[in-house]
Amino acid sequence: MKTSVVIASFAALFVVSAARADEAVIDVGPPPPSPRYADPPLLAAPPPDVVPPVTSDLYRSPFRLNLGPIGATTGVGVGPGLGAAADFGRGALGFRLTAAWARGEPGGAVVPSPIANGLAQYTGEITLDLHKDGPWHPELGMGFGVAKVSRGDASGSVGIGTGAIRIEYALDFGDDADVRIGVGVTGVMAGPSDRDVSDVRSYALFGGAVGVGF
């Protein structure tokens, strides 16, 4: 009998504790939504417009004609004249055909000039553009050709080798034209020559030019 009373007391105590536990539950809001009712995933944002990179490279014509004044000198004086050239190529390496005509270098009474009465020179050279992008173009050239020398007592032809240094500035005309303004110096070394002009050893040409290509 006592055992039954004890068991009944424990059962009653357990029921009361369970009821109090249910009353202690705190309501914090509605339950989280079911996965099937969750917000849809965000769509990927469209890629931004692709902007072409800005470049400083100006239009380069495959062929340009150059014309401008020159001076010829062996160190005694300066003979004025005219120079012309045709440039071929768009890359760093190119080819140039040149021609120059000078009236002759006036010599002194003691040191006569070997090109006193006139000079005509025709050469071809390989060119190297050291900065082919942008407006400034420092350029080196090396070539060979022939010069026709005349003076009061004799005239003849001379084989020559040339080395040139130039700098050109390209004007921005869009894609319509390749217009450049440049200055340069060409050193000339004489090679095989006619006997009458064998005293021609070396001289220099310097001047400026405007070049146009399309």
N, CA, C and O of each residue as an XYZ file, in Angstrom:
856
protein
N       0.832     -1.197      0.000
C       0.000      0.000      0.000
C       0.868      1.248      0.000
O       0.622      2.180     -0.765
N       1.901      1.268      0.873
C       2.803      2.420      0.915
C       3.544      2.576     -0.397
O       3.766      3.692     -0.866
N       3.923      1.462     -0.983
C       4.642      1.525     -2.266
C       3.773      2.153     -3.332
O       4.266      2.945     -4.135
N       2.492      1.823     -3.363
C       1.586      2.390     -4.368
C       1.438      3.885     -4.169
O       1.351      4.640     -5.137
N       1.409      4.310     -2.928
C       1.285      5.750     -2.660
C       2.520      6.499     -3.138
O       2.408      7.590     -3.698
N       3.708      5.915     -2.918
C       4.953      6.558     -3.346
C       5.001      6.694     -4.851
O       5.373      7.738     -5.387
N       4.611      5.598     -5.537
C       4.643      5.617     -7.022
C       3.678      6.658     -7.542
O       3.981      7.389     -8.485
N       2.497      6.721     -6.913
C       1.508      7.696     -7.368
C       1.995      9.111     -7.124
O       1.727     10.007     -7.926
N       2.709      9.324     -6.023
C       3.238     10.676     -5.739
C       4.260     11.095     -6.769
O       4.238     12.237     -7.226
N       5.174     10.182     -7.153
C       6.198     10.496     -8.183
C       5.562     10.777     -9.529
O       6.007     11.661    -10.262
N       4.507     10.017     -9.860
C       3.825     10.230    -11.139
C       3.179     11.599    -11.172
O       3.248     12.312    -12.173
N       2.537     11.963    -10.041
C       1.905     13.288     -9.999
C       2.941     14.405    -10.113
O       2.721     15.403    -10.800
N       4.075     14.221     -9.429
C       5.140     15.232     -9.499
C       5.672     15.383    -10.909
O       5.942     16.505    -11.336
N       5.835     14.289    -11.655
C       6.337     14.307    -13.039
C       5.371     15.043    -13.961
O       5.789     15.792    -14.844
N       4.054     14.819    -13.744
C       3.043     15.474    -14.588
C       3.060     16.970    -14.356
O       2.971     17.754    -15.301
N       3.178     17.377    -13.065
C       3.211     18.812    -12.749
C       4.448     19.480    -13.349
O       4.360     20.587    -13.881
N       5.607     18.807    -13.264
C       6.859     19.382    -13.826
C       6.752     19.543    -15.339
O       7.169     20.562    -15.890
N       6.190     18.529    -16.011
C       6.027     18.617    -17.467
C       5.130     19.773    -17.855
O       5.400     20.468    -18.835
N       4.056     19.988    -17.089
C       3.129     21.081    -17.395
C       3.818     22.428    -17.227
O       3.637     23.330    -18.045
N       4.621     22.563    -16.148
C       5.345     23.829    -15.940
C       6.382     24.076    -17.049
O       6.601     25.219    -17.452
N       7.019     23.002    -17.537
C       8.001     23.157    -18.637
C       7.323     23.671    -19.892
O       7.872     24.517    -20.597
N       6.113     23.157    -20.178
C       5.382     23.646    -21.357
C       5.039     25.116    -21.219
O       5.083     25.869    -22.192
N       4.684     25.535    -19.961
C       4.346     26.941    -19.760
C       5.573     27.847    -19.870
O       5.413     29.037    -20.143
N       6.822     27.320    -19.665
C       8.051     28.141    -19.716
C       8.557     28.397    -21.125
O       9.487     29.187    -21.282
N       7.993     27.767    -22.176
C       8.438     27.979    -23.556
C       8.097     29.388    -23.999
O       6.946     29.806    -23.875
N       9.079     30.143    -24.518
C       8.890     31.534    -24.951
C       8.657     31.569    -26.442
O       9.421     30.963    -27.193
N       7.648     32.245    -26.888
C       7.329     32.376    -28.317
C       8.136     33.547    -28.884
O       7.922     34.690    -28.479
N       9.061     33.281    -29.814
C       9.933     34.323    -30.404
C       9.506     34.689    -31.806
O      10.245     35.420    -32.466
N       8.424     34.259    -32.292
C       7.985     34.622    -33.629
C       7.630     33.404    -34.453
O       7.741     32.269    -33.991
N       7.206     33.652    -35.670
C       6.807     32.520    -36.516
C       8.014     31.681    -36.899
O       9.136     32.188    -36.909
N       7.816     30.456    -37.202
C       8.926     29.588    -37.611
C       9.509     30.040    -38.936
O       8.822     30.680    -39.732
N      10.792     29.708    -39.182
C      11.408     30.106    -40.460
C      10.666     29.471    -41.624
O      10.119     28.376    -41.493
N      10.645     30.150    -42.756
C       9.896     29.621    -43.902
C      10.512     28.342    -44.431
O      11.699     28.061    -44.265
N       9.663     27.600    -45.061
C      10.119     26.367    -45.704
C      11.025     26.710    -46.869
O      10.828     27.738    -47.517
N      12.022     25.868    -47.154
C      12.940     26.186    -48.270
C      12.232     26.440    -49.579
O      12.710     27.227    -50.396
N      11.108     25.795    -49.794
C      10.454     25.997    -51.085
C       9.791     27.368    -51.206
O       9.444     27.793    -52.309
N       9.607     28.081    -50.047
C       9.039     29.418    -50.067
C      10.102     30.505    -49.852
O       9.761     31.674    -49.674
N      11.398     30.122    -49.868
C      12.463     31.105    -49.649
C      12.551     32.058    -50.836
O      12.054     31.765    -51.924
N      13.209     33.235    -50.602
C      13.378     34.193    -51.690
C      14.193     33.582    -52.815
O      15.143     32.845    -52.549
N      13.842     33.872    -54.093
C      14.604     33.302    -55.213
C      16.016     33.874    -55.246
O      16.229     35.004    -54.806
N      16.975     33.125    -55.752
C      18.356     33.642    -55.830
C      18.442     34.845    -56.761
O      17.705     34.941    -57.742
N      19.375     35.785    -56.428
C      19.567     36.962    -57.261
C      20.150     36.569    -58.608
O      21.044     35.727    -58.690
N      19.630     37.191    -59.669
C      20.172     36.935    -60.999
C      21.542     37.612    -61.127
O      21.790     38.655    -60.521
N      22.409     37.012    -61.911
C      23.742     37.591    -62.118
C      23.621     38.948    -62.790
O      22.838     39.123    -63.724
N      24.408     39.915    -62.303
C      24.372     41.260    -62.880
C      24.961     41.240    -64.283
O      25.933     40.524    -64.524
N      24.399     42.009    -65.220
C      24.945     42.028    -66.581
C      26.363     42.586    -66.590
O      26.672     43.497    -65.821
N      27.224     42.056    -67.444
C      28.615     42.556    -67.481
C      28.648     44.005    -67.923
O      27.830     44.420    -68.744
N      29.584     44.784    -67.391
C      29.694     46.190    -67.811
C      30.116     46.298    -69.265
O      30.725     45.386    -69.824
N      29.781     47.429    -69.864
C      30.178     47.655    -71.247
C      31.695     47.638    -71.364
O      32.403     48.235    -70.554
N      32.180     46.940    -72.391
C      33.617     46.836    -72.610
C      34.087     48.082    -73.337
O      33.628     48.377    -74.440
N      34.996     48.807    -72.722
C      35.540     50.030    -73.310
C      36.903     49.707    -73.906
O      37.771     49.202    -73.194
N      37.118     49.981    -75.191
C      38.423     49.682    -75.779
C      39.519     50.470    -75.097
O      39.316     51.634    -74.749
N      40.676     49.862    -74.898
C      41.775     50.573    -74.229
C      42.230     51.782    -75.027
O      42.229     51.776    -76.258
N      42.616     52.817    -74.297
C      43.122     54.026    -74.944
C      44.564     53.801    -75.354
O      45.371     53.342    -74.545
N      44.901     54.113    -76.587
C      46.267     53.926    -77.077
C      46.796     55.242    -77.621
O      46.040     56.060    -78.146
N      48.088     55.435    -77.492
C      48.710     56.652    -77.992
C      49.317     56.468    -79.375
O      49.976     57.372    -79.888
N      49.104     55.317    -79.977
C      49.682     55.045    -81.281
C      48.889     55.781    -82.349
O      47.679     55.584    -82.467
N      49.554     56.627    -83.129
C      48.904     57.356    -84.201
C      48.965     56.540    -85.482
O      49.705     55.562    -85.588
N      48.174     56.965    -86.440
C      48.140     56.269    -87.727
C      49.515     56.319    -88.385
O      50.164     57.365    -88.411
N      49.948     55.183    -88.915
C      51.242     55.087    -89.592
C      51.008     54.645    -91.019
O      50.477     53.563    -91.268
N      51.402     55.477    -91.940
C      51.242     55.143    -93.351
C      52.349     54.191    -93.796
O      53.474     54.296    -93.309
N      52.056     53.260    -94.715
C      53.116     52.370    -95.217
C      54.077     53.056    -96.182
O      55.110     52.491    -96.542
N      53.730     54.295    -96.607
C      54.580     55.010    -97.557
C      54.471     56.504    -97.294
O      53.372     57.051    -97.212
N      55.632     57.165    -97.160
C      55.658     58.599    -96.912
C      56.691     59.268    -97.814
O      57.753     58.709    -98.085
N      56.362     60.467    -98.270
C      57.284     61.297    -99.035
C      57.739     62.461    -98.169
O      56.930     63.084    -97.482
N      59.055     62.756    -98.203
C      59.647     63.809    -97.370
C      60.404     64.803    -98.251
O      61.043     64.425    -99.233
N      60.319     66.071    -97.882
C      61.007     67.109    -98.639
C      61.397     68.224    -97.682
O      60.622     68.595    -96.800
N      62.626     68.769    -97.862
C      63.052     69.851    -96.998
C      64.452     70.343    -97.336
O      65.137     69.736    -98.159
N      64.885     71.432    -96.713
C      66.209     71.998    -96.973
C      67.309     71.214    -96.272
O      67.078     70.602    -95.229
N      68.503     71.236    -96.850
C      69.660     70.571    -96.262
C      70.880     71.478    -96.365
O      70.857     72.498    -97.054
N      71.937     71.091    -95.672
C      73.241     71.708    -95.812
C      74.293     70.616    -95.906
O      74.195     69.600    -95.218
N      75.299     70.813    -96.749
C      76.403     69.861    -96.909
C      77.691     70.540    -96.456
O      77.940     71.704    -96.772
N      78.508     69.790    -95.706
C      79.747     70.388    -95.200
C      80.815     69.329    -94.998
O      80.526     68.197    -94.609
N      82.058     69.715    -95.268
C      83.227     68.908    -94.908
C      83.962     69.535    -93.728
O      85.019     69.049    -93.325
N      83.412     70.600    -93.179
C      84.047     71.319    -92.090
C      84.637     72.645    -92.500
O      85.082     73.407    -91.642
N      84.655     72.950    -93.800
C      85.201     74.212    -94.290
C      84.125     75.286    -94.361
O      84.354     76.428    -93.965
N      82.958     74.921    -94.864
C      81.835     75.836    -95.011
C      80.552     75.028    -95.077
O      80.528     73.867    -94.670
N      79.490     75.628    -95.581
C      78.196     74.946    -95.715
C      77.647     75.223    -97.104
O      77.539     76.374    -97.527
N      77.304     74.155    -97.804
C      76.660     74.285    -99.100
C      75.176     74.015    -98.972
O      74.801     72.896    -98.620
N      74.302     74.993    -99.242
C      72.866     74.790    -99.105
C      72.313     73.942   -100.234
O      72.879     73.882   -101.325
N      71.202     73.291    -99.951
C      70.603     72.453   -100.975
C      69.231     71.959   -100.584
O      68.582     72.516    -99.698
N      68.794     70.899   -101.258
C      67.459     70.337   -101.088
C      67.571     68.827   -100.923
O      68.348     68.169   -101.614
N      66.781     68.290    -99.995
C      66.762     66.842    -99.771
C      65.368     66.280    -99.962
O      64.374     66.951    -99.685
N      65.296     65.038   -100.440
C      64.029     64.335   -100.617
C      64.222     62.894   -100.184
O      65.319     62.346   -100.285
N      63.147     62.283    -99.701
C      63.224     60.898    -99.241
C      61.863     60.243    -99.365
O      60.828     60.910    -99.330
N      61.880     58.916    -99.512
C      60.666     58.099    -99.525
C      60.838     57.014    -98.474
O      61.787     56.231    -98.527
N      59.914     56.971    -97.518
C      59.947     55.980    -96.436
C      58.947     54.868    -96.715
O      57.828     55.113    -97.165
N      59.382     53.620    -96.431
C      58.522     52.452    -96.618
C      58.455     51.675    -95.300
O      59.481     51.440    -94.661
N      57.244     51.280    -94.899
C      57.090     50.442    -93.717
C      56.337     51.117    -92.596
O      56.417     52.332    -92.418
N      55.585     50.296    -91.820
C      54.820     50.783    -90.689
C      55.427     50.396    -89.345
O      55.115     51.017    -88.328
N      56.281     49.388    -89.323
C      56.812     48.888    -88.066
C      58.067     49.609    -87.638
O      58.404     50.676    -88.151
N      58.760     48.995    -86.674
C      59.994     49.594    -86.176
C      61.086     49.581    -87.244
O      61.887     50.512    -87.324
N      61.119     48.533    -88.061
C      62.092     48.462    -89.150
C      61.465     48.973    -90.438
O      60.305     48.685    -90.735
N      62.240     49.729    -91.193
C      61.752     50.258    -92.450
C      62.880     50.439    -93.441
O      64.020     50.047    -93.192
N      62.541     51.044    -94.574
C      63.524     51.293    -95.632
C      63.297     52.695    -96.164
O      62.160     53.147    -96.302
N      64.389     53.374    -96.460
C      64.311     54.753    -96.948
C      65.193     54.937    -98.170
O      66.355     54.531    -98.172
N      64.643     55.547    -99.202
C      65.399     56.010   -100.367
C      65.566     57.515   -100.244
O      64.590     58.228   -100.012
N      66.783     58.004   -100.396
C      67.029     59.432   -100.230
C      67.800     59.995   -101.418
O      68.532     59.287   -102.109
N      67.607     61.292   -101.628
C      68.363     62.034   -102.636
C      68.630     63.426   -102.070
O      67.787     63.998   -101.379
N      69.800     63.959   -102.367
C      70.172     65.291   -101.886
C      70.967     66.005   -102.973
O      71.810     65.410   -103.645
N      70.681     67.285   -103.128
C      71.393     68.112   -104.096
C      71.848     69.383   -103.392
O      71.029     70.128   -102.854
N      73.147     69.630   -103.395
C      73.711     70.816   -102.749
C      74.492     71.635   -103.759
O      75.073     71.085   -104.694
N      74.507     72.931   -103.576
C      75.186     73.838   -104.511
C      76.694     73.765   -104.380
O      77.407     74.213   -105.277
N      77.195     73.216   -103.295
C      78.635     73.155   -103.109
C      79.055     73.937   -101.885
O      78.406     74.899   -101.476
N      80.139     73.502   -101.323
C      80.648     74.135   -100.108
C      81.728     75.146   -100.461
O      82.739     74.773   -101.055
N      81.545     76.407   -100.113
C      82.599     77.392   -100.398
C      83.822     77.135    -99.536
O      83.713     77.043    -98.313
N      84.985     77.018   -100.164
C      86.221     76.771    -99.434
C      87.042     78.031    -99.280
O      86.845     79.010   -100.000
N      87.956     77.998    -98.341
C      88.839     79.148    -98.137
C      89.994     79.129    -99.129
O      90.147     78.196    -99.918
N      90.806     80.187    -99.069
C      91.938     80.301    -99.989
C      93.011     79.276    -99.668
O      93.709     78.804   -100.566
N      93.152     78.921    -98.377
C      94.190     77.977    -97.974
C      93.691     76.541    -98.052
O      94.420     75.656    -98.501
N      92.430     76.296    -97.611
C      91.870     74.945    -97.575
C      90.698     74.886    -98.528
O      89.585     75.230    -98.130
N      90.889     74.471    -99.757
C      89.779     74.361   -100.704
C      88.871     73.197   -100.328
O      89.316     72.211    -99.742
N      87.598     73.324   -100.672
C      86.634     72.267   -100.366
C      86.635     71.222   -101.479
O      86.667     71.580   -102.656
N      86.601     69.908   -101.121
C      86.523     68.881   -102.160
C      85.153     68.813   -102.823
O      84.993     68.129   -103.835
N      84.154     69.516   -102.267
C      82.830     69.555   -102.905
C      82.468     71.010   -103.190
O      81.352     71.450   -102.914
N      83.423     71.747   -103.744
C      83.285     73.202   -103.880
C      82.194     73.604   -104.865
O      81.522     74.609   -104.636
N      81.991     72.863   -105.947
C      81.058     73.300   -106.988
C      79.718     72.581   -106.979
O      78.825     72.948   -107.743
N      79.554     71.586   -106.154
C      78.248     70.935   -106.134
C      78.331     69.475   -105.735
O      79.381     68.839   -105.817
N      77.191     68.968   -105.302
C      77.118     67.591   -104.823
C      75.718     67.055   -105.081
O      74.725     67.729   -104.807
N      75.647     65.848   -105.605
C      74.379     65.131   -105.746
C      74.576     63.748   -105.139
O      75.542     63.056   -105.462
N      73.677     63.352   -104.276
C      73.845     62.099   -103.529
C      72.550     61.283   -103.586
O      71.454     61.829   -103.456
N      72.695     59.954   -103.783
C      71.545     59.044   -103.856
C      71.868     57.804   -103.018
O      72.876     57.136   -103.250
N      71.007     57.502   -102.045
C      71.287     56.388   -101.132
C      70.010     55.615   -100.816
O      68.893     56.088   -101.019
N      70.228     54.412   -100.312
C      69.165     53.613    -99.718
C      69.637     53.144    -98.353
O      70.807     52.796    -98.188
N      68.735     53.129    -97.365
C      69.150     52.769    -96.015
C      68.068     52.002    -95.272
O      66.873     52.167    -95.520
N      68.523     51.162    -94.359
C      67.632     50.482    -93.416
C      67.425     51.406    -92.224
O      68.387     51.963    -91.695
N      66.175     51.572    -91.799
C      65.877     52.475    -90.697
C      65.321     51.692    -89.504
O      64.681     50.653    -89.664
N      65.582     52.217    -88.315
C      65.080     51.636    -87.072
C      64.412     52.737    -86.259
O      65.069     53.677    -85.812
N      63.102     52.613    -86.071
C      62.329     53.550    -85.263
C      62.398     53.085    -83.809
O      61.886     52.017    -83.473
N      63.025     53.877    -82.955
C      63.228     53.478    -81.561
C      61.983     53.634    -80.697
O      61.957     53.144    -79.567
N      60.958     54.302    -81.202
C      59.714     54.476    -80.431
C      58.564     54.641    -81.428
O      58.123     55.755    -81.711
N      58.094     53.515    -81.949
C      57.116     53.583    -83.038
C      55.730     54.001    -82.580
O      54.907     54.380    -83.414
N      55.436     53.946    -81.266
C      54.151     54.393    -80.749
C      54.238     55.849    -80.309
O      55.288     56.316    -79.867
N      53.129     56.552    -80.436
C      53.110     57.934    -79.985
C      53.604     58.900    -81.047
O      53.928     58.486    -82.160
N      53.665     60.185    -80.716
C      54.021     61.188    -81.724
C      55.512     61.328    -81.989
O      55.895     61.707    -83.096
N      56.371     61.035    -81.009
C      57.812     61.237    -81.192
C      58.450     59.966    -81.743
O      58.192     58.864    -81.260
N      59.298     60.144    -82.776
C      59.931     59.000    -83.424
C      61.436     59.243    -83.588
O      61.860     59.752    -84.626
N      62.246     58.894    -82.592
C      63.702     58.906    -82.808
C      64.079     57.744    -83.711
O      63.590     56.629    -83.533
N      64.946     58.004    -84.677
C      65.198     57.016    -85.726
C      66.685     56.961    -86.071
O      67.367     57.983    -86.130
N      67.164     55.742    -86.294
C      68.526     55.515    -86.768
C      68.469     54.932    -88.171
O      67.524     54.228    -88.526
N      69.498     55.234    -88.967
C      69.555     54.710    -90.333
C      70.978     54.370    -90.730
O      71.937     55.005    -90.291
N      71.092     53.350    -91.574
C      72.401     52.952    -92.101
C      72.214     52.479    -93.537
O      71.325     51.679    -93.827
N      73.060     52.980    -94.431
C      72.871     52.610    -95.827
C      74.100     52.830    -96.681
O      75.193     53.112    -96.190
N      73.879     52.688    -97.985
C      74.938     52.829    -98.987
C      74.377     53.584   -100.183
O      73.164     53.679   -100.368
N      75.301     54.123   -100.998
C      74.841     54.824   -102.186
C      75.999     55.358   -102.995
O      77.126     54.867   -102.924
N      75.682     56.380   -103.765
C      76.684     56.980   -104.637
C      76.494     58.498   -104.595
O      75.376     58.996   -104.467
N      77.613     59.219   -104.704
C      77.591     60.678   -104.748
C      78.302     61.151   -106.010
O      79.330     60.603   -106.407
N      77.738     62.171   -106.626
C      78.344     62.809   -107.788
C      78.925     64.138   -107.328
O      78.185     65.041   -106.937
N      80.246     64.259   -107.375
C      80.939     65.443   -106.868
C      81.491     66.237   -108.049
O      82.015     65.672   -109.008
N      81.362     67.553   -107.956
C      81.936     68.406   -109.007
C      82.618     69.606   -108.374
O      82.178     70.103   -107.337
N      83.660     70.058   -108.978
C      84.341     71.279   -108.570
C      85.009     71.866   -109.805
O      84.873     71.324   -110.902
N      85.719     72.954   -109.638
C      86.227     73.664   -110.802
C      87.161     72.853   -111.671
O      87.117     72.971   -112.895
N      88.023     72.017   -111.058
C      89.041     71.321   -111.835
C      88.677     69.891   -112.198
O      89.328     69.299   -113.059
N      87.665     69.321   -111.574
C      87.371     67.912   -111.828
C      85.963     67.581   -111.350
O      85.315     68.360   -110.651
N      85.516     66.395   -111.756
C      84.240     65.866   -111.286
C      84.295     64.349   -111.399
O      85.093     63.797   -112.157
N      83.428     63.679   -110.630
C      83.424     62.220   -110.669
C      82.444     61.654   -109.646
O      81.752     62.387   -108.940
N      82.412     60.335   -109.594
C      81.491     59.629   -108.708
C      82.249     58.982   -107.562
O      83.410     58.594   -107.697
N      81.564     58.876   -106.429
C      82.155     58.302   -105.227
C      81.145     57.335   -104.603
O      79.985     57.691   -104.397
N      81.589     56.123   -104.308
C      80.755     55.208   -103.533
C      80.790     55.608   -102.066
O      81.855     55.929   -101.539
N      79.658     55.592   -101.410
C      79.588     56.101   -100.044
C      78.808     55.159    -99.134
O      77.956     54.393    -99.583
N      79.122     55.238    -97.852
C      78.340     54.601    -96.804
C      77.804     55.680    -95.879
O      78.485     56.676    -95.633
N      76.597     55.499    -95.362
C      75.960     56.549    -94.568
C      75.474     56.011    -93.227
O      75.109     54.842    -93.100
N      75.480     56.889    -92.237
C      74.872     56.630    -90.937
C      74.090     57.865    -90.525
O      74.631     58.970    -90.543
N      72.837     57.700    -90.158
C      71.970     58.843    -89.909
C      71.293     58.728    -88.552
O      71.060     57.629    -88.048
N      70.982     59.879    -87.973
C      70.169     59.965    -86.780
C      69.155     61.078    -87.012
O      69.510     62.187    -87.412
N      67.884     60.765    -86.754
C      66.809     61.726    -86.985
C      65.807     61.653    -85.832
O      65.756     60.673    -85.089
N      65.024     62.704    -85.705
C      63.883     62.685    -84.800
C      62.719     63.357    -85.514
O      62.858     64.433    -86.096
N      61.561     62.691    -85.455
C      60.373     63.188    -86.140
C      59.221     63.326    -85.145
O      59.124     62.582    -84.169
N      58.357     64.294    -85.420
C      57.142     64.475    -84.620
C      55.942     64.307    -85.545
O      55.824     65.006    -86.551
N      55.051     63.374    -85.200
C      53.877     63.082    -86.020
C      52.697     63.921    -85.552
O      52.358     63.918    -84.369
N      52.075     64.637    -86.478
C      50.874     65.417    -86.195
C      49.655     64.507    -86.238
O      49.615     63.549    -87.009
N      48.664     64.809    -85.408
C      47.476     63.949    -85.295
C      46.418     64.396    -86.299
O      45.711     65.379    -86.076
N      46.319     63.659    -87.413
C      45.281     63.882    -88.407
C      44.325     62.692    -88.478
O      43.687     62.471    -89.507
N      44.221     61.920    -87.386
C      43.364     60.737    -87.393
C      43.898     59.680    -88.329
O      45.105     59.455    -88.409
N      42.980     59.023    -89.047
C      43.360     57.974    -89.999
C      43.450     58.498    -91.419
O      43.538     57.708    -92.358
N      43.431     59.814    -91.600
C      43.434     60.366    -92.948
C      44.835     60.537    -93.519
O      45.036     60.364    -94.721
N      45.810     60.876    -92.671
C      47.154     61.143    -93.175
C      48.170     60.959    -92.060
O      47.862     61.106    -90.877
N      49.388     60.634    -92.469
C      50.526     60.517    -91.558
C      51.476     61.658    -91.892
O      52.276     61.555    -92.822
N      51.387     62.743    -91.133
C      52.174     63.944    -91.406
C      53.203     64.114    -90.298
O      52.864     64.094    -89.115
N      54.472     64.282    -90.691
C      55.552     64.390    -89.716
C      56.476     65.561    -90.050
O      56.665     65.924    -91.211
N      57.038     66.130    -89.001
C      58.065     67.165    -89.132
C      59.314     66.633    -88.447
O      59.248     66.173    -87.307
N      60.461     66.691    -89.139
C      61.662     66.097    -88.559
C      62.934     66.844    -88.910
O      62.983     67.636    -89.851
N      63.957     66.566    -88.124
C      65.303     67.082    -88.380
C      66.272     65.915    -88.225
O      65.969     64.932    -87.548
N      67.440     66.031    -88.859
C      68.400     64.944    -88.754
C      69.767     65.308    -89.297
O      69.959     66.336    -89.946
N      70.704     64.429    -89.006
C      72.091     64.564    -89.475
C      72.525     63.236    -90.060
O      72.239     62.179    -89.498
N      73.223     63.289    -91.201
C      73.744     62.094    -91.859
C      75.255     62.247    -92.045
O      75.720     63.212    -92.651
N      76.004     61.295    -91.520
C      77.441     61.258    -91.753
C      77.752     60.388    -92.955
O      77.163     59.319    -93.117
N      78.666     60.831    -93.795
C      78.984     60.144    -95.052
C      80.467     59.800    -95.070
O      81.321     60.660    -94.852
N      80.759     58.530    -95.333
C      82.139     58.064    -95.505
C      82.336     57.638    -96.953
O      81.561     56.850    -97.495
N      83.388     58.173    -97.569
C      83.655     57.874    -98.974
C      84.336     56.520    -99.121
O      85.141     56.121    -98.280
N      84.002     55.823   -100.195
C      84.617     54.536   -100.519
C      85.328     54.626   -101.858
O      86.047     55.590   -102.120
N      85.128     53.616   -102.712
C      85.742     53.662   -104.044
C      85.293     54.899   -104.815
O      84.121     55.272   -104.765
N      86.222     55.535   -105.528
C      85.892     56.783   -106.224
C      86.690     56.904   -107.507
O      87.692     56.219   -107.710
N      86.220     57.794   -108.365
C      86.988     58.137   -109.557
C      88.275     58.863   -109.144
O      88.331     59.508   -108.097
N      89.298     58.745   -109.982
C      90.592     59.297   -109.618
C      90.543     60.817   -109.439
O      91.259     61.360   -108.597
N      89.730     61.492   -110.202
C      89.700     62.954   -110.119
C      89.091     63.467   -108.813
O      89.315     64.617   -108.434
N      88.325     62.621   -108.126
C      87.695     63.062   -106.865
C      88.117     62.142   -105.713
O      87.373     61.955   -104.751
N      89.306     61.580   -105.825
C      89.773     60.650   -104.792
C      90.095     61.351   -103.468
O      90.300     60.686   -102.452
N      90.141     62.685   -103.473
C      90.428     63.396   -102.231
C      89.181     63.580   -101.364
O      89.273     64.090   -100.248
N      88.025     63.171   -101.870
C      86.802     63.235   -101.052
C      86.864     62.098   -100.037
O      86.904     60.927   -100.417
N      86.872     62.431    -98.766
C      86.983     61.435    -97.710
C      85.686     61.292    -96.907
O      85.156     60.190    -96.769
N      85.197     62.371    -96.398
C      83.975     62.330    -95.593
C      83.330     63.712    -95.576
O      83.999     64.727    -95.774
N      82.036     63.735    -95.338
C      81.301     64.978    -95.181
C      79.993     64.659    -94.450
O      79.715     63.503    -94.130
N      79.218     65.673    -94.199
C      77.964     65.501    -93.470
C      76.850     66.281    -94.133
O      77.076     67.335    -94.726
N      75.647     65.751    -94.024
C      74.432     66.436    -94.449
C      73.553     66.658    -93.216
O      73.457     65.782    -92.356
N      72.933     67.791    -93.131
C      71.999     68.055    -92.028
C      70.851     68.891    -92.566
O      71.003     69.607    -93.555
N      69.710     68.797    -91.914
C      68.573     69.581    -92.372
C      67.274     69.112    -91.751
O      67.269     68.318    -90.811
N      66.171     69.612    -92.288
C      64.844     69.272    -91.822
C      63.957     68.896    -92.983
O      64.314     69.109    -94.142
N      62.796     68.335    -92.675
C      61.891     67.898    -93.737
C      60.476     67.771    -93.177
O      60.264     67.608    -91.975
N      59.529     67.853    -94.087
C      58.136     67.550    -93.795
C      57.765     66.305    -94.598
O      57.985     66.245    -95.807
N      57.204     65.323    -93.915
C      56.832     64.062    -94.564
C      55.324     63.873    -94.536
O      54.668     64.192    -93.545
N      54.777     63.351    -95.632
C      53.330     63.115    -95.750
C      53.099     61.727    -96.322
O      53.690     61.350    -97.335
N      52.238     60.977    -95.664
C      51.842     59.659    -96.158
C      50.337     59.495    -96.033
O      49.711     60.129    -95.183
N      49.744     58.637    -96.884
C      48.300     58.431    -96.896
C      47.971     56.941    -96.777
O      46.798     56.566    -96.769
